[in-house]
Amino acid sequence: MATLTASRQRPAESFRIHEDAPSTEDTQMNENELQEQEEGDERDKEKGDPEAVDNPESEYSESSDDETEESSIQRDMEKLQDTFPGFRQKYRLIKRIGEGTFSTVYKAIDLDYWDYDNSWDPEKDDTFVPPRPVGKYKTMQCVMDRLWFDEEVKRKTRKYVAVKKIYVTSSPTRILNELELLHDLRGCEAVCPLITAFRSTDQVCAILPYFRHADFRDYFRKMTVPDMAIYLRSLFTALASVHSHGILHRDIKPTNFLYDPDSRRGVLVDFGLAEREGYDCKPCICHDDPVQRKAKLRAAHLASSAPHNGYPREDTRPSRRANRAGTRGFRAPEVLFKCTEQTTKIDIWSAGVILLTIMSRRFPFFNSADDVEALIEIATIFGQKRMRAAALLHGCMFETTIPTIGSSGFSLESIILWSTQRDGPGKGLSDEEKLAVEFLGKCMELDPSKRLSAEDALSHEFLRMGLDEPVEGGSGEDDDEMDILKV
């Protein structure tokens, strides 16, 4: 087993990931399990089981499916613990709490928590450890009492972590990039730190903190404007830390910002798509002087042999390549227009979409199937005129004949009023909501150069709202059934 961070301290040398060929063992195992399950279903039908044949939605079948899934999860947990020598002495897996395309996350007890530097833990000072009884071991009863006391303290002060098992099919470069970025961001406020990571042959495992949070869909419709301000302030605090290191998160969305409404704490997670600003990019005219940009566009327009009122059947122009990573509905316009020189402002747009989602009480707000539909959704709000100007910033053209897309679009205020069914007389926005809409407009600016930065956003009057309100204490007990960390 190769440990990536010794004693949970940052090493002097960089991470090294073993680049073995991807293994098909997991795929084969899953295929065998699926085949066995199908054969079992066929046997049930042959036996004439009425519940298995006539009533597939019965409690019996649901219970069987749950048991099969639990058994599969248990086997995966046992396999993970056997993959890394000494794993069982350091962590005790409890359950699976997330599964995604590139990894699976398990909740575990950190058995060696008290033996290491835990400066990463925001709750380390909230844990009370009673003093150990003093005295000599005069009798066997004293020895047993002390052993019982030590075990009781460990039980009551146990600390949980998230064990992220990264699939062997993931690119070694991608794995290395995520671990390096997490390592560099240690100590940043409201950012998920990397505790440690280790490798055994082609299997990589990362240990992350286990953060308590609530499901975004359970609380976002109940949020008041001050609640929104506190939520966004925590998110922009994390973004300011990330952007100050020259890092783009690229996947800002509610499920990647774990927020606890009771403690008003939030933490930014999942840096699987993150990258350093300027990495593998080419110059884009959006960063040129407006006069130079206009001259370049005019020259390109005159030199083009393609008809200017349509597009050629066989376009011989080379395709533009740019990083389009992210989640649909949260991608910034410059990402959709394939800007080759994207900046940290793409994260600001995504944060603005979250605020629009909260204020409109609709999740998801944008629900496109591809990039073209995403551009149409944005154009419906901002109008054709502004979308054409945004496209020209990146050397693109935007044209549509869809009749529902007007020339000027709609104001964000009118969108929110319509979405919350307050478009009647006397149902306008409050002063607090108008301040939030003003902030929203600066986040969802089509021109990235005019968009707020995370640092400037923290100085906005909206994000300073609600800072003086007392924080209601949340539940102090750990809930083993809460799914805290997403993949």
C-alpha positions in Angstrom: 0.0 0.0 0.0 1.4 3.4 -1.0 0.4 6.2 1.3 0.0 9.5 -0.4 0.0 11.7 2.7 2.1 10.4 5.6 0.7 11.0 9.1 -2.0 13.3 7.5 0.6 16.0 7.0 1.5 17.6 3.7 4.6 15.9 2.2 7.4 17.8 0.5 7.0 15.8 -2.7 4.0 15.7 -5.0 1.5 12.9 -5.3 2.4 9.9 -7.3 -0.4 7.7 -8.8 0.4 4.3 -10.2 -0.9 4.2 -13.8 -1.8 0.6 -14.2 -4.2 -0.5 -17.0 -7.8 -0.3 -15.9 -9.0 -3.6 -14.3 -12.3 -5.2 -15.4 -12.7 -7.2 -12.2 -15.5 -4.9 -10.8 -17.3 -4.9 -14.1 -17.2 -8.7 -14.3 -18.3 -9.0 -10.8 -21.3 -6.8 -11.4 -22.2 -8.7 -14.5 -22.1 -12.0 -12.6 -24.3 -10.6 -9.9 -26.8 -9.4 -12.4 -26.9 -12.8 -14.2 -27.4 -14.6 -10.8 -30.2 -12.2 -9.9 -31.9 -12.8 -13.3 -31.5 -16.6 -12.9 -33.0 -16.4 -9.5 -36.1 -14.5 -10.8 -36.6 -17.2 -13.5 -36.5 -19.9 -10.9 -39.2 -18.1 -8.9 -41.4 -17.9 -11.9 -40.9 -21.6 -12.6 -41.9 -22.5 -9.1 -45.2 -20.6 -9.6 -44.7 -18.0 -6.9 -47.8 -15.8 -7.2 -46.1 -12.8 -5.6 -43.1 -13.1 -7.8 -45.1 -13.4 -11.0 -48.4 -11.6 -10.6 -47.5 -8.9 -8.1 -44.0 -7.5 -8.8 -44.8 -4.5 -6.6 -45.6 -6.5 -3.5 -43.8 -6.0 -0.2 -42.2 -9.4 -0.6 -40.4 -8.5 -3.9 -39.4 -5.1 -2.5 -38.0 -6.7 0.6 -36.0 -9.2 -1.6 -34.6 -6.4 -3.7 -33.5 -4.5 -0.6 -31.9 -7.5 0.8 -30.1 -8.2 -2.4 -28.8 -4.6 -2.6 -27.7 -4.6 1.0 -25.9 -7.9 0.4 -24.1 -6.4 -2.6 -23.1 -3.3 -0.7 -21.8 -5.4 2.2 -19.7 -7.5 -0.3 -18.3 -4.3 -1.8 -17.4 -2.9 1.7 -15.7 -6.2 2.6 -13.7 -6.1 -0.7 -12.6 -2.5 0.0 -11.4 -3.3 3.5 -9.5 -6.3 2.2 -7.9 -4.3 -0.7 -5.8 -2.0 1.6 -3.6 -3.7 4.2 -4.3 -2.3 7.7 -7.5 -0.6 6.6 -9.6 -2.3 9.3 -7.2 -1.1 12.0 -7.8 2.6 10.9 -11.4 2.8 9.7 -14.6 0.9 10.3 -17.0 1.2 7.4 -20.7 1.8 8.3 -22.6 2.2 5.1 -22.6 3.5 1.6 -23.7 7.1 1.4 -23.2 7.9 -2.3 -22.5 6.5 -5.6 -21.5 8.2 -8.9 -19.9 7.7 -12.3 -16.3 7.9 -11.0 -16.5 6.8 -7.3 -18.4 5.4 -4.4 -18.5 7.1 -1.0 -18.8 5.2 2.4 -19.4 6.5 5.9 -16.8 5.2 8.3 -15.5 5.7 11.9 -12.0 7.1 12.1 -10.5 4.8 14.7 -7.2 6.8 14.9 -8.8 10.2 15.0 -7.2 11.2 18.4 -3.7 10.1 17.3 -3.4 12.8 14.6 -3.5 16.5 13.9 -7.1 17.4 13.3 -6.8 21.0 12.5 -9.1 20.4 9.5 -12.0 19.6 11.7 -14.3 22.6 12.4 -15.9 20.8 15.3 -12.7 19.6 17.0 -13.0 22.2 19.8 -16.7 21.3 20.4 -15.9 17.7 21.5 -15.6 17.3 25.3 -13.3 14.5 26.4 -13.7 13.8 30.1 -10.5 13.4 32.1 -9.3 9.8 32.5 -9.5 8.4 36.1 -6.1 8.5 37.9 -4.8 6.0 40.4 -2.9 2.8 40.6 -4.1 -0.5 39.2 -4.6 -2.1 42.6 -7.3 -4.6 41.6 -8.6 -6.3 38.5 -11.8 -4.3 38.9 -9.8 -1.0 38.6 -8.3 -2.3 35.4 -11.7 -3.3 34.0 -13.1 0.1 35.0 -10.4 1.9 33.1 -10.8 -0.2 30.0 -14.5 0.4 30.1 -14.0 4.1 30.5 -11.6 4.3 27.5 -14.1 2.4 25.3 -17.0 4.6 26.5 -15.1 7.8 25.7 -14.2 6.4 22.2 -17.9 5.5 21.7 -19.2 8.9 22.7 -16.5 11.0 21.0 -16.3 8.9 17.8 -15.5 10.8 14.6 -16.8 10.0 11.2 -15.1 10.4 7.9 -16.1 9.8 4.2 -14.1 7.1 2.4 -14.1 7.9 -1.3 -13.3 4.8 -3.4 -12.3 6.0 -6.8 -13.0 3.6 -9.6 -10.1 2.0 -11.5 -11.6 3.1 -14.7 -10.9 6.8 -13.8 -8.0 8.4 -15.6 -4.9 8.5 -13.4 -4.4 12.1 -14.5 -7.9 13.0 -13.3 -7.3 11.3 -10.0 -4.0 13.0 -9.4 -5.5 16.4 -10.3 -8.4 16.1 -7.9 -6.1 15.0 -5.0 -3.5 17.7 -5.7 -6.2 20.4 -5.8 -7.8 19.2 -2.5 -4.3 19.1 -1.0 -3.5 22.6 -2.0 -6.9 23.9 -0.7 -6.4 22.5 2.8 -7.1 25.2 5.4 -9.4 27.2 3.1 -12.6 28.2 4.8 -15.8 26.4 3.8 -13.9 24.0 1.5 -13.8 20.3 2.0 -10.2 19.3 2.9 -8.3 16.2 2.1 -7.4 14.3 5.3 -5.3 11.6 3.6 -5.2 9.3 0.6 -3.6 6.0 -0.2 -3.2 3.5 -3.1 -2.9 -0.2 -3.5 -2.0 -1.3 -7.1 -4.6 0.4 -9.3 -7.1 1.2 -6.5 -7.0 4.8 -5.0 -8.9 5.8 -1.9 -9.3 9.3 -0.5 -10.4 10.1 3.1 -12.5 13.2 3.5 -14.4 14.8 6.4 -18.0 13.7 7.0 -20.2 16.8 7.0 -23.7 17.1 8.3 -26.1 18.7 5.9 -29.7 18.7 4.8 -31.1 17.9 1.4 -31.4 21.1 -0.7 -34.9 20.1 -1.9 -36.1 19.9 1.7 -35.3 23.5 2.7 -34.8 25.8 -0.3 -38.5 26.6 -0.7 -38.7 27.7 3.0 -35.7 30.0 2.9 -36.3 33.7 3.8 -34.2 36.4 2.1 -31.8 36.6 5.1 -31.5 32.8 4.9 -30.5 33.1 1.2 -27.9 35.7 2.1 -26.3 33.5 4.7 -26.3 30.5 2.4 -24.8 32.5 -0.5 -22.3 34.1 1.8 -21.0 30.7 2.9 -20.8 29.6 -0.7 -19.0 32.7 -1.9 -16.6 32.4 1.0 -15.6 29.0 -0.4 -15.4 30.3 -3.9 -13.2 33.2 -2.9 -10.8 30.8 -1.3 -10.8 28.5 -4.3 -10.4 31.3 -6.8 -7.6 33.0 -4.8 -5.6 29.8 -5.6 -6.4 30.2 -9.3 -8.7 27.2 -9.3 -12.0 26.8 -11.2 -14.4 24.4 -9.5 -16.5 24.0 -12.7 -19.3 22.1 -11.1 -21.1 24.5 -8.7 -24.6 23.2 -7.8 -26.6 22.6 -4.7 -25.6 18.9 -4.3 -21.9 20.0 -4.3 -22.4 22.6 -1.5 -23.3 20.7 1.7 -25.3 23.1 3.9 -26.8 22.7 7.3 -29.6 25.2 7.9 -29.4 24.7 11.7 -25.7 25.6 12.2 -25.6 27.8 9.0 -22.5 26.0 7.9 -21.7 25.1 4.4 -18.8 23.3 2.7 -17.9 23.0 -1.0 -17.1 19.5 -2.1 -16.4 17.4 -5.2 -13.4 18.8 -7.1 -13.4 16.0 -9.7 -13.9 18.5 -12.6 -11.9 21.3 -11.1 -8.8 22.7 -12.9 -6.3 25.4 -12.6 -7.1 28.7 -14.4 -5.3 28.9 -17.7 -4.7 25.1 -17.9 -4.8 23.7 -21.5 -6.5 26.8 -23.0 -6.1 29.0 -26.0 -6.6 32.7 -26.4 -10.2 33.9 -27.0 -11.2 37.2 -28.4 -13.4 37.8 -25.4 -10.3 39.0 -23.6 -9.3 41.4 -26.4 -9.9 45.1 -26.5 -13.4 45.8 -27.8 -12.0 47.7 -30.8 -9.6 44.8 -31.7 -12.4 42.3 -31.2 -14.7 44.2 -33.5 -12.0 44.4 -36.2 -11.3 40.7 -36.0 -15.0 39.8 -36.2 -15.5 42.1 -39.3 -12.5 40.6 -41.0 -13.7 37.0 -40.3 -17.2 37.9 -41.5 -15.9 39.3 -44.8 -13.5 36.5 -45.4 -16.1 33.8 -44.8 -17.4 32.1 -47.9 -20.5 30.7 -46.1 -23.9 32.4 -46.6 -24.4 35.0 -43.8 -28.2 34.2 -43.5 -27.8 30.5 -42.7 -25.2 27.8 -42.4 -23.5 25.6 -45.1 -24.7 22.0 -45.5 -21.1 20.8 -45.4 -19.1 23.1 -43.0 -15.4 22.7 -43.7 -14.3 24.9 -40.9 -12.4 23.1 -38.0 -14.5 22.5 -35.0 -13.8 24.5 -31.9 -12.7 22.5 -28.9 -13.1 23.8 -25.3 -13.7 22.4 -21.9 -17.5 21.9 -21.4 -17.3 20.1 -18.1 -20.1 20.8 -15.6 -23.7 20.0 -14.9 -26.4 20.9 -17.4 -28.5 23.8 -16.2 -25.6 25.3 -14.4 -23.1 25.9 -17.2 -22.2 29.6 -17.9 -22.9 31.1 -21.4 -19.2 31.2 -22.2 -19.0 27.4 -21.6 -21.9 26.8 -23.9 -20.3 29.1 -26.6 -17.1 27.0 -26.2 -14.9 29.8 -25.0 -11.3 28.6 -25.1 -10.1 30.8 -22.3 -12.6 30.3 -19.4 -12.0 32.0 -16.1 -13.3 31.6 -12.5 -16.3 33.7 -13.5 -18.0 30.5 -14.7 -18.5 29.5 -11.0 -20.1 32.9 -10.3 -22.8 32.2 -13.0 -23.5 28.8 -11.5 -23.9 30.3 -8.0 -26.3 32.8 -9.5 -28.4 30.0 -10.9 -28.6 28.5 -7.4 -29.9 31.9 -6.1 -32.4 32.1 -9.0 -33.5 28.6 -8.1 -34.1 29.5 -4.5 -35.9 32.8 -5.3 -38.1 31.2 -8.0 -38.9 28.1 -5.8 -38.1 25.9 -8.8 -35.5 23.1 -8.9 -34.1 22.6 -11.4 -34.7 26.0 -12.9 -33.0 25.2 -16.2 -33.6 21.7 -17.5 -32.1 21.4 -20.9 -31.0 18.2 -22.7 -28.0 19.6 -24.5 -26.0 22.8 -25.1 -28.4 24.1 -27.8 -31.4 23.8 -25.6 -29.4 25.4 -22.7 -28.7 28.5 -24.9 -32.4 28.7 -25.9 -33.4 28.6 -22.2 -31.0 31.5 -21.4 -32.1 33.4 -24.5 -35.8 33.1 -23.3 -34.8 35.2 -20.3 -32.3 37.6 -21.7 -33.6 38.0 -25.3 -32.0 37.6 -28.7 -30.3 41.0 -28.7 -28.2 40.3 -25.6 -27.5 36.7 -26.6 -26.2 37.9 -30.0 -23.8 40.3 -28.2 -22.7 37.5 -25.8 -22.1 35.1 -28.7 -19.9 37.7 -30.6 -17.7 38.0 -27.5 -16.5 34.5 -28.2 -16.5 34.8 -32.0 -19.9 33.0 -32.4 -23.2 33.8 -34.0 -26.6 33.3 -32.3 -29.7 33.2 -34.4 -33.1 31.7 -33.7 -36.6 31.8 -35.3 -38.4 30.5 -32.2 -41.3 32.9 -31.8 -41.3 32.7 -28.0 -37.9 34.2 -27.7 -38.3 38.0 -27.9 -35.8 40.6 -28.7 -35.4 42.1 -25.3 -36.3 39.2 -23.0 -37.6 39.6 -19.5 -36.3 41.1 -16.3 -35.2 38.7 -13.5 -37.8 40.4 -11.2 -40.6 39.5 -13.6 -39.4 35.9 -13.9 -39.4 35.5 -10.2 -42.8 37.0 -9.8 -44.2 34.8 -12.5 -42.5 31.7 -11.1 -43.8 32.3 -7.6 -47.3 33.2 -8.9 -47.1 36.8 -7.7 -47.7 38.5 -11.0 -50.9 40.1 -9.9 -51.4 43.7 -8.7 -50.0 44.5 -5.2 -47.8 41.4 -5.2 -44.4 42.9 -6.0 -41.1 42.1 -4.4 -40.1 43.3 -1.0 -37.1 45.6 -0.6 -35.0 42.7 0.6 -36.0 40.7 -2.5 -35.2 43.6 -4.7 -31.7 43.7 -3.2 -31.3 40.0 -3.8 -32.4 40.4 -7.5 -29.8 43.2 -7.9 -27.2 40.9 -6.7 -28.5 38.1 -8.9 -28.2 40.3 -12.0 -24.6 40.9 -11.3 -23.9 37.2 -10.9 -25.8 36.3 -14.1 -24.2 38.8 -16.3 -23.8 37.4 -19.9 -20.4 39.1 -20.3 -18.0 37.4 -17.9 -15.8 40.5 -17.7 -18.7 42.4 -16.1 -19.7 39.6 -13.8 -19.0 39.9 -10.0 -15.9 38.2 -8.6 -16.3 36.1 -5.5 -14.3 38.7 -3.5 -16.5 41.6 -4.6 -19.6 39.6 -4.0 -18.7 39.2 -0.3 -18.7 43.0 0.0 -22.2 43.3 -1.5 -24.9 44.6 0.8 -27.1 41.5 0.1 -24.5 39.0 1.4 -24.1 41.0 4.6 -27.8 40.6 5.4 -28.6 38.4 8.4 -25.0 38.3 9.9 -26.1 39.6 13.2 -28.9 37.1 13.7 -28.3 34.5 16.4 -27.6 30.9 15.2 -30.1 28.3 16.5 -28.3 25.3 17.8 -28.7 22.2 15.8 -28.8 18.6 16.9 -25.7 17.6 18.7 -26.2 13.9 18.0 -24.8 12.3 14.9 -27.4 10.7 12.7 -26.1 7.6 11.1 -28.9 7.7 8.6 -28.1 11.1 7.0 -26.4 11.0 3.7 -23.8 13.6 4.2 -21.3 13.5 1.3 -22.2 13.2 -2.3 -19.9 11.6 -4.9 
